[in-house]
Amino acid sequence: MEGVKRGTGYLSLTMVVGVLMCAAVVMVPGVSATRWTVGGNMGWTTNFNYTTWAMDKHFYNGDWLFFVYDRNQMNVLEVNKTDYETCNSDHPLHNWTTGAGRDVIPLNVTRHYYIISGKGFCYGGMKLAILVENPPPPPTSSPLNNTNSSPSSISRGKIVLPMVFAIGAVWDTFLRFW
């Protein structure tokens, strides 16, 4: 196979592309949604306080609520605030129950969500009210208080030097196979 031998450029090009792909993955900022298992290890069940469970959590646009429960007895209904407060499941806004006992609600709108279990279980505490917010902005870096550095030298240090090292690593890899 001619394309795999050293000196032909095929293996070198593969290595260069691989290094560049790795560099791109490292440079991409980490953004991820959270999948919240409602009730933690207890799941969606009776005799559990979901208000307390949700109290120290922040729910953001893009997160998911994951409900684990007995599919033969319970369900997952989204209702308005009044129906939430009175445990009325007669007119749900959305029935998230799929029948598997493993249901997911995408939190893709910033608003209040009111979730209950019908069939009388809401009166036993199976209800959850949360506020979904937009994620906070990424943290900003603090300005450098170095009087010897001009803004251009700061930029050069943050952008140019890492690029020089990356180009040098790619060049070194490229030359090894020539």
Secondary structure, 3 states (H helix, E strand, C coil): CHHHCCCCCHHHHHHHHHHHHHHHHHHCCCCCCCEEECCHHHCCCCCCCHHHHHHCCCEECCEEEEEECCCCCCCCEECCHHHHHHCCCCCCCEECCCCCCEEEEEECCCCEEEEECCCCHHHHCCEEEEEEECCCCCCCCCCCCCCCCCHHHHHHHHHHHHHHHHHHHHHHHHHHCC
